[in-house]
Amino acid sequence: MKPTHSGLRIEEYNSLSEATMTTLLERLEDLLDELGNNDAEVDYHSGVLTLKLGPHGTYVINKQPPNKQIWLSSPISGPKWYDYVKGSDDWRYSRDGEELGALLERELSETLGRGVRLGLARVSDLA
């Protein structure tokens, strides 16, 4: 699917990206509470979400308003840039078409040894 961010108004981007980041923060806080792991922590300030998983590395996810994107730095898959795609109502990486939530769920499930569901599909429902 081709990203349609160029037609996205900045107000719409701000609403969708903030809803995504806030939902992601809440779900990750719940996950870390369930795990009870003192080596793990999540923090969100000024559009930057940091998920520290102790010896498993650190994820950094941040909003990029000038590009109308969400950027991810993963200790597993490296850097990726996600555009909002209206047709699928989610954030997708243009090079492989994978959705942001699906990548995070897969990597975190493998890293933590348990199923992780973040519920980031249908982004407009989060806003």
Buried (B, 14 or more C-beta within 10 A) or exposed (E): EEBBBEEBEEEBBBBBBBBBBBBBBBBBBEBBEEEEBEEBBBEBEEBEBBBBBEEBBEBBBBBBEEEBBBBBBBBEBEEBBBBBBBEBBBBBBBEEEBBBBBBBBBBBEEBBEEEBEBEBBEBEEBB
